[in-house]
Amino acid sequence: MDIKRVAINAVNETIVMTVVHMDYKGQVAKRINEKMPLATVKGFRKGAVPKDLVEKQYGKGIKKEEVKKVVDLALERFVQSERLNLLGTPLAKENEDLNWDAEELVFEFEIGLVPSFELDLEAKNDIVKYVVTADDKLIDGQVARIQKQFGNANPVEKVTADADIAGTFVNAENGIDNQTTFSLDVFKDKATADLFIGKEVGDVVTVNTKGLFQDDHQLMDYLKVGHDNVHDLAIDVDFTISAINVSEPAELNQELFDKLFGEGNVASLEDLKAKIKEDAESQFAQQADQKLLADVQEFLIENTKFDLPSEFLIKWLQTVGEKQLTPEEAIVEYARSERGLRFQLIEGKAMASSNIQITFEDLKAFTTNVIKQQMAQFGQTNPTDEEVQGIVARVLSNQEEVKRLSDQVVAAKLLDLFKEKANPTTKEVTYEEFIAASYGE
């Protein structure tokens, strides 16, 4: 057998394999002999068919099967021996004119190679690392929401300015059907709020989504509209009122503090505000890190130039998956996934060049922290190590969870690397300013 690589360009090659009779004849002869006792040919008893007739009836099919085995094994070993870093898997070139009786059988496979490129994590950039603070407005608003949430809700017959209104937003044509509760100060325009004043349970109020809320992103919460549509949506929606309540704010006392944060952890309004600020800024830090990672990804994708074997990958996409794609569908799928593939290659290069590795201890420590955070959200602020590690062990016994958590560990390690290497400019902002910077508004 002869096997060689033929370069087309830096990321595309063809593997050419020439198979001769000696590569498969022994196995074909063995299969023919095995077939002899089982062969059935009209005019002969089972097991008494002459060998030449068995070869005539079954030989070509057996030969094709054995050649395929030889080719598949040789291809796998060649890829390994050549240490080829492939994108996708080799694609056999169709050859309908192949003469199976020829002494030499030639097979060709297209392959796409991982490109070689330089990665400069320290390149000059305008990336910003946001430090998001909880200002007095946000903290006071959260205190008011706590008092309202844990206060006494008293049902009333008609909507008043300080009422909480429950009901359902509906627009059948646009697939909107969402139950929600709001107070009238959520609306951007007082005229919209006034439409609800004096209404009763069962009444329907029609509003338009354009400029409905102070922030268009609130459509995502109250109407379950996707982010891509929030700025362009200008449709009428019907809100059917199902309940009207006026809340009597809860008293800010030790009983409420203990209920919220555990006994003795908060003892005053000042402690409450400090706790709100701490918790909020911890959440903001996670969001800021996500934005930083996304911004670094965008920068690296745009500024790290390399070619991909795009035509090969579009062909390959048509052969994988449960449903075969048409050429047109494969082009769309490739366009959708190209940037992700580019960053996957950049990510791999960054990890290799910085010797970033994930150990089981890394994964276990990360999972332990995640479990503790989740337990705290459900009021279990002081779980025992035994409780936590029992949950961690169960989580890490699930391969899908291991993959998901491993990806998060990689992201965290890369984020630390990018913070160090990319040297982003640090900027302190309020949460409102951060949202504006995040969505370009």
C-alpha positions in Angstrom: 0.0 0.0 0.0 1.1 3.5 -0.8 -0.3 6.5 1.1 0.7 10.1 0.8 -0.5 13.7 1.4 -1.0 16.2 -1.4 -1.1 19.8 -0.3 -3.7 22.1 -1.9 -3.0 25.1 0.4 -2.2 25.7 4.0 -5.5 24.3 5.3 -6.6 21.9 2.7 -4.9 18.6 1.6 -5.8 15.3 -0.1 -4.7 12.0 1.2 -4.1 9.6 -1.7 -4.1 5.9 -0.9 -3.2 3.1 -3.4 -4.3 -0.3 -2.4 -2.9 -3.4 -4.1 -4.0 -7.0 -4.2 -1.6 -8.1 -1.5 -3.3 -5.7 1.0 -6.5 -7.6 1.1 -6.3 -10.9 -0.8 -5.6 -13.0 2.3 -8.7 -11.8 4.2 -10.9 -12.1 1.1 -9.8 -15.7 0.7 -10.5 -16.4 4.4 -14.0 -14.9 4.0 -14.7 -17.0 0.9 -13.7 -20.2 2.7 -16.0 -19.2 5.6 -18.8 -18.7 3.1 -18.4 -22.1 1.4 -20.4 -24.2 3.9 -23.2 -21.5 3.9 -23.4 -20.7 0.3 -26.7 -21.4 -1.6 -26.7 -21.6 -5.4 -29.5 -23.1 -7.4 -28.7 -26.7 -8.5 -26.3 -27.4 -5.6 -26.8 -28.7 -2.1 -26.0 -26.2 0.6 -22.3 -26.6 1.4 -21.5 -28.3 -1.9 -21.3 -25.2 -4.1 -18.0 -25.1 -6.1 -15.5 -22.5 -4.9 -15.4 -20.7 -8.2 -19.2 -20.2 -8.1 -19.0 -18.9 -4.5 -16.4 -16.5 -5.6 -18.5 -15.4 -8.6 -21.6 -14.8 -6.5 -20.1 -13.4 -3.3 -16.5 -12.4 -4.1 -17.1 -8.8 -5.3 -19.1 -7.9 -2.3 -16.6 -9.5 0.1 -13.8 -7.7 -1.7 -15.4 -4.3 -1.3 -16.1 -5.0 2.4 -12.5 -6.1 3.1 -11.0 -3.2 1.1 -13.0 -0.8 3.0 -11.7 -2.2 6.3 -8.1 -2.0 5.0 -8.7 1.6 3.9 -10.4 2.8 7.1 -7.7 1.3 9.3 -4.8 2.6 7.1 -6.4 6.1 7.1 -6.8 6.1 10.9 -3.2 5.0 11.4 -1.9 7.5 8.8 -3.6 10.4 10.5 -2.2 9.4 13.8 1.3 8.8 12.5 1.4 12.1 10.7 0.0 13.8 13.7 -2.5 15.7 11.6 -4.5 18.3 13.5 -7.8 18.0 11.6 -11.0 20.1 11.5 -13.8 17.7 10.9 -13.0 14.2 9.6 -11.6 13.0 6.3 -14.2 13.0 3.4 -13.9 10.3 0.8 -13.9 11.6 -2.8 -16.7 9.9 -4.8 -15.3 7.7 -7.6 -18.2 6.1 -9.5 -15.8 4.8 -12.2 -13.6 2.9 -9.8 -12.6 -0.5 -11.5 -12.8 -3.0 -8.7 -11.0 -5.6 -10.9 -7.9 -3.4 -11.3 -4.7 -4.5 -9.6 -4.4 -1.1 -7.9 -7.3 0.7 -6.3 -6.9 4.4 -5.7 -8.8 6.2 -3.0 -8.7 9.9 -2.2 -9.8 11.8 1.0 -10.2 15.5 1.5 -9.0 16.8 4.8 -9.2 20.2 6.5 -6.3 21.3 8.7 -6.2 23.4 11.8 -4.6 26.7 10.6 -1.3 27.9 12.0 -1.4 31.4 13.4 0.1 33.8 15.8 -1.9 34.9 18.9 -1.1 38.2 20.6 -3.0 38.5 23.9 -1.2 41.7 24.7 -2.1 43.6 21.5 -3.2 47.2 22.0 -6.9 47.4 22.5 -9.8 49.6 23.9 -11.3 46.8 26.1 -12.9 48.1 29.3 -13.1 46.1 32.5 -16.2 47.5 34.3 -16.4 47.7 38.1 -20.1 48.0 38.8 -21.2 49.7 42.0 -24.6 49.7 43.7 -25.5 53.4 44.2 -27.9 54.8 46.8 -30.8 54.8 44.2 -30.5 51.1 43.6 -30.1 50.2 47.3 -33.0 52.3 48.4 -35.1 50.8 45.6 -34.2 47.3 46.8 -35.1 48.2 50.4 -38.5 49.4 49.2 -39.0 46.2 47.2 -38.2 44.1 50.2 -40.7 46.0 52.3 -43.3 45.6 49.6 -42.6 41.9 49.0 -42.9 41.0 52.7 -45.6 43.5 53.5 -49.3 42.7 53.7 -51.1 42.7 50.3 -54.6 43.9 50.7 -57.0 43.3 47.8 -58.9 46.4 46.5 -61.7 46.8 44.0 -60.2 49.5 41.8 -56.7 50.3 40.6 -55.1 53.2 42.4 -51.7 54.9 41.9 -50.0 52.7 44.5 -51.6 49.4 43.5 -50.0 46.2 42.4 -51.8 44.8 39.3 -51.7 41.1 38.4 -52.8 39.8 35.0 -51.8 38.6 31.6 -50.4 40.4 28.6 -51.6 38.9 25.3 -51.0 39.4 21.6 -51.8 36.2 19.8 -50.3 37.2 16.5 -46.9 37.7 18.0 -47.0 34.8 20.4 -47.3 36.9 23.6 -49.2 35.3 26.5 -47.5 36.1 29.8 -48.8 36.4 33.3 -47.1 39.1 35.4 -47.5 41.6 38.2 -46.4 45.2 38.2 -47.0 48.6 39.8 -47.9 51.7 37.7 -44.5 53.4 38.2 -43.0 50.7 35.8 -44.4 52.6 32.8 -42.4 55.3 31.1 -45.3 57.5 30.4 -47.8 58.7 33.0 -50.5 58.7 30.4 -50.1 54.9 30.1 -50.3 54.5 33.9 -53.5 56.6 33.9 -55.2 54.1 31.6 -55.3 51.6 34.5 -56.5 54.0 37.2 -60.1 53.0 38.3 -60.1 49.7 36.4 -61.4 46.6 38.0 -60.7 42.8 37.9 -61.7 41.4 34.5 -61.1 44.7 32.7 -58.9 44.8 29.7 -56.4 47.6 29.0 -54.7 47.9 25.6 -51.2 49.5 25.5 -48.5 49.7 22.8 -45.1 48.2 23.4 -43.2 51.1 21.8 -41.7 53.1 24.7 -43.9 51.3 27.2 -41.3 50.9 29.9 -38.4 53.1 31.2 -36.1 50.5 29.6 -37.1 48.6 26.5 -35.4 45.5 28.0 -38.2 45.3 30.5 -40.3 43.8 27.7 -38.2 40.7 28.1 -39.4 40.4 31.7 -43.1 41.5 31.5 -43.9 40.2 28.0 -41.2 37.5 27.5 -40.0 39.2 24.3 -36.6 38.1 23.0 -33.7 40.6 23.3 -33.3 41.0 19.5 -36.8 42.4 19.2 -37.1 44.8 22.2 -36.1 47.9 20.3 -38.2 47.4 17.2 -41.4 46.1 18.7 -44.4 48.5 18.3 -47.5 46.4 18.7 -50.7 46.6 20.8 -51.0 44.2 23.6 -54.1 43.5 25.8 -53.7 43.3 29.5 -56.5 41.5 31.4 -56.5 42.3 35.1 -56.8 39.3 37.4 -56.0 40.9 40.8 -55.5 44.3 42.4 -53.6 44.7 45.7 -52.3 47.6 47.7 -49.4 46.6 49.9 -48.7 47.7 53.4 -44.9 47.9 53.6 -43.3 45.5 56.0 -41.6 47.0 59.1 -37.8 46.9 59.0 -37.3 45.0 62.2 -35.1 42.2 63.5 -37.7 39.6 62.7 -37.6 40.6 59.0 -33.8 40.8 59.0 -33.5 37.3 60.5 -36.0 35.9 58.0 -34.0 37.3 55.1 -30.4 36.7 56.2 -30.4 34.3 59.1 -30.4 35.1 62.8 -28.2 37.9 63.9 -26.5 38.6 60.5 -28.2 41.9 59.9 -29.3 44.1 62.9 -30.1 47.5 61.4 -31.1 49.4 58.3 -27.4 50.3 57.8 -26.5 46.6 57.9 -29.4 45.8 55.5 -28.1 48.4 53.0 -24.6 47.1 53.4 -25.7 43.6 52.7 -27.8 44.6 49.7 -24.7 46.5 48.3 -22.4 43.5 48.9 -24.8 41.0 47.3 -25.6 43.3 44.4 -22.0 44.1 43.6 -21.1 40.4 43.8 -23.7 39.7 41.1 -22.6 42.8 39.1 -19.0 41.5 39.2 -20.1 38.2 37.5 -22.0 40.1 34.8 -19.0 42.4 34.3 -16.7 39.4 33.9 -19.1 37.9 31.3 -19.0 41.2 29.4 -15.2 41.4 29.6 -14.9 37.8 28.3 -17.3 38.5 25.5 -15.4 41.7 24.6 -12.0 40.0 24.6 -13.5 37.2 22.5 -14.8 39.7 20.0 -11.4 41.6 19.9 -9.4 38.4 19.4 -11.7 37.1 16.7 -11.5 40.3 14.8 -7.7 40.8 15.2 -6.4 37.2 14.9 -6.3 36.5 11.2 -6.2 33.0 9.7 -7.8 31.0 7.0 -10.3 28.2 7.6 -11.0 25.3 5.1 -14.4 26.7 4.6 -15.4 24.8 1.5 -14.3 21.5 3.1 -16.2 22.3 6.3 -19.4 23.1 4.4 -19.1 19.7 2.7 -18.3 18.0 6.0 -21.3 19.6 7.7 -23.6 17.8 5.2 -22.4 14.4 6.4 -22.7 14.8 10.2 -25.6 14.9 12.5 -28.8 12.9 12.6 -30.3 14.9 9.8 -28.3 15.3 6.6 -28.0 19.0 5.6 -28.5 20.2 2.0 -25.7 22.3 0.6 -27.7 25.4 1.2 -28.4 24.5 4.9 -24.7 23.6 5.4 -23.7 27.1 4.2 -26.1 28.7 6.6 -24.9 26.4 9.5 -21.2 27.2 8.7 -21.9 31.0 8.7 -23.7 30.6 12.0 -20.9 28.6 13.7 -17.7 30.1 12.0 -17.0 32.7 14.7 -17.5 30.1 17.5 -15.0 27.8 15.7 -12.5 30.7 15.3 -12.6 31.4 19.0 -12.4 27.7 19.9 -9.1 27.6 18.0 -7.9 30.9 19.6 -8.9 29.5 23.0 -7.0 26.3 22.4 -3.9 28.3 21.4 -4.2 30.6 24.4 -4.4 27.6 26.8 -1.5 25.8 25.2 0.8 28.8 25.0 0.0 29.6 28.7 0.1 26.0 29.8 -3.4 26.2 31.2 -4.6 22.8 32.3 -7.7 21.6 34.3 -7.2 19.2 37.1 -9.8 17.2 38.9 -9.1 19.3 42.0 -9.9 22.5 40.0 -13.2 21.0 38.9 -14.0 19.8 42.4 -13.2 23.2 43.9 -15.3 25.0 41.3 -18.2 22.7 41.7 -18.1 23.0 45.5 -18.3 26.8 45.2 -21.2 26.6 42.8 -23.1 24.2 45.1 -22.5 26.5 48.1 -23.8 29.5 46.2 -26.9 27.6 45.1 -27.6 26.4 48.6 -27.3 29.9 50.0 -29.9 31.1 47.5 -32.3 28.6 49.1 -31.5 29.8 52.6 -28.9 27.1 53.5 -26.2 29.5 54.5 -24.1 27.2 56.7 -24.2 23.7 55.2 -21.8 21.1 56.5 -18.8 19.9 54.4 -20.3 16.5 54.4 -23.6 17.8 52.9 -21.8 19.8 50.2 -19.3 17.1 49.2 -22.1 14.6 49.0 -23.9 16.8 46.4 -20.6 17.5 44.6 -19.9 13.8 44.3 -23.4 13.2 42.7 -22.9 16.1 40.3 -19.5 14.9 39.2 -20.8 11.4 38.5 -22.9 12.9 35.6 -20.7 13.2 32.5 -22.9 15.9 31.0 -22.5 18.0 34.2 -18.7 17.3 34.2 -18.5 18.7 30.6 -20.6 21.7 31.4 -18.7 22.6 34.6 -15.3 21.9 32.9 -16.3 24.5 30.2 -17.0 27.0 33.0 -13.6 26.2 34.7 -11.9 26.8 31.3 -13.8 30.1 30.9 -12.7 31.2 34.4 -9.1 30.4 33.8 -9.1 32.1 30.4 -10.8 35.2 32.0 -8.0 35.4 34.5 -5.4 35.1 31.7 -7.2 37.8 29.6 -7.4 40.1 32.6 -3.6 39.8 33.0 -2.5 39.8 29.4 -5.0 42.1 27.7 -4.6 44.7 30.4 -8.1 46.3 29.9 -8.9 49.8 31.2 -10.7 49.7 34.5 -13.8 51.9 34.7 -16.2 52.3 37.7 -19.9 52.7 36.7 -23.3 52.4 38.2 -25.5 49.5 37.1 -27.6 51.7 34.8 -24.4 52.9 33.1 -23.2 49.3 32.8 -26.4 48.3 31.1 -26.1 51.2 28.7 -22.5 50.2 27.9 -23.5 46.5 27.5 -26.3 47.1 25.0 -25.0 50.2 23.3 -27.7 52.5 24.5 
